[in-house]
Amino acid sequence: MRSRPAPALLALALLTLAVLASAQPSEVRIDLQSGAAERLRIRCESFTAAGDRTARVTSVEADEVLAADLAHSPVFRVQRAWNERASAGLVPQFVTSGRWQVTGATVRLTGELRELPGKQVVLTRTYRGALTDWRRLVHQFADDIVLQLTGESGVASSRIAYIVKQGRDKELWVMDADGHAARALTSDRSLAQSPSWAPDGSLLLFTSYRGGAGPQLWVMSPSDRRPFLVSGRPGLNTTGRYAPDGQSLVCTLSQDGNAELYRLDARGGSPRRLTNHRAIDTSPCWSPTGRELAFTSDRSGTPQVYLMDSEGGNVRRLTYDVTYTDSPDWSPRGDRIVFVTRTDSGFDLYTCRPDGTGAQRVVASGRNENPRWSPDGRQVVFTSDRDGQEGLWITDLDGSPPRKLDTGGRRALSPAWSPRLPGVAAE
Amino acid sequence: MRAPILAAALLAAGMAASGCYAPQLLRLQGGLDSLRTQVDTLSARDAVAWQTLSDTRRELDSQRDVLLSTRATSTSSAREVSEALARIDGMLEDVMAKLRISNDRAAPSAPSTAPPAAVAGPGANTLYDQATQDLTMGRYAMALQGYRDLLVRHGASDLADNAQYGVGECFFAQAAFDSAATEYAKVDLQWPRSDRVPASLYKLALSQERLGRAAESRKTLEELVKRFPTANEAQLARDRIGIVRR
């Protein structure tokens, strides 16, 4: 066998449009890949408020939340009906509207999406929930709009776990994907690191020194915030990631003297060594099928990203021609791997295909680290000090400037984007 | 409706003329009243049906307008998409043409014994890249077909051992361990000097273990350790021999 040659460039773009107009509401679906098509132009009209006096106040906020959700999705360019000058010249293809009714402690949103210019109804959904939880209804409507037009749900209802640096301590936090509802999950006055979500979004796996015996792997449900020890073996217990089926996890252990990758069952038992090399093997992540792993190893002299089968073996190097690559994360679509590369000016983010070809720089300028894909594979959240302070940023991977997540002025790092979470059921 | 009324009238006239009695006339009168009621009922139903038909026709007209309007919109969108697809087609053609040229330049010449038809179509690199992409993304049936195409068309290629390992991977990923074992074993049988052999032997042993053939699995692992003592898979095999023994 020879090593894999540099493969020829093959760009395959797929664009599908299906318009079925024989039924009401009509169904319009457009299949979009990041950067493969121009963004859809959508106009957001204000919800009509009804019911209690609080309805008017919350409906105005709901208008902004919906517009922001759609604007933050890489699918749309948004025109706000209440601020048209900000998007002058944009000719919308779709328009959203709805009725926002508040009765006591309950809110009812009837949202509508119409296609222009005919104003055919494309989507009508009604959601009901507690007034205190009204943002979830709007996020769900935004996700359903994306689903209706692309065939794949949006990610507005997902959440992001991250680490907040407070003095010498690092605590685990979680927030909605738009930066709201941030709250601390730990207050250990210790060091928490490397959070990652279980595939159903119910658990967070993280490394912490909270046990007083070095870095250990802990798991916690964000709802009850009670941590349980998963692996407290001698030495390092770090960088754990659940398998896509949730039945096992892979992590770095140094119980045998050197940092190696191990596969454990979901409770942390039955350790099975996957690598055996005098070099340091760390930062593993799964392919979406669970068949392969990407990880960082310095077995070639400098940290580089490698792939191997998830049972161990068949190790092959992914990255060449750079002196330092780290923190791989495999796209949920399976087609790209994002990783950090050290350059003369700092740390940049690159993506490449799983065979190592098609490398593209997606984020530059400053120190950009810890990239993690969004659950739809259209965006990447990462840590950056590009504006002078460590914070969380999101890139749409299409060359547009990254946007910063509002973490309330806290120093935030090591993000982990949740999978899609159970949403609000439409009536 | 008129025929029964006429018949009843004629019958009544006939009976009167022949000197029938009053009770019979009364019954006839009752029968006539009943018939008239039925006729009125049917007329009313007829009117309702006519109204319903008219409403339906109006509804159909309105639906037709909607459909025509939608079709106009759709046609416009579809045309844009068709144009975009045509552009993409053109780009793909260009890329594929470049690929063919590149492969023609790069690929080693096929063995003279191979039939010319066997090397027609995509090159080994193209087939291998596409199959590997399919495997990574979980499209196992397509990956399997791609690897097998490569083995048939480019059996002498230096990617053939990789493709054979990929065939085993397609089965292993789908928990078809019997087939996976058969395919992994072929790597060692057909390309004994390939650097894929240690990984193939390791996955062969795992397949045998999953099939409950512990003795065979141990034997395969021991062979792996003996033949490739420095391979990464050899250390995994040593670890696993302990598991199998336990």
Interface residues (C-beta under 8 A of the other chain):
Chain A: M1 R2 P5 P7 A8 L9 L10 A11 L12 A13 L15 T16 L17 V19 A21 S22 S26 E115 P117 G118 Q120 R272 R273 L274 T275 N276 H277 S287 P288 T289 R291 E292 D309 E311 G312 G313 N314 V315 R333 G334 D335 R353 P354 D355 T357
Chain B: V66 L67 S69 T70 R71 T73 S74 S77 A78 V81 A84 L85 I88 M91 L92 V95 K98 L99 S102 N103 A106 N125 T126 D129 T132 Q133 L135 T136 M137 G138 D158 L159 D161 N162 Y165 E169 A173 W191 S194 D195 R196 P198 A199 Y202 K203 L206 N232 E233 Q235 L236 D239 I243
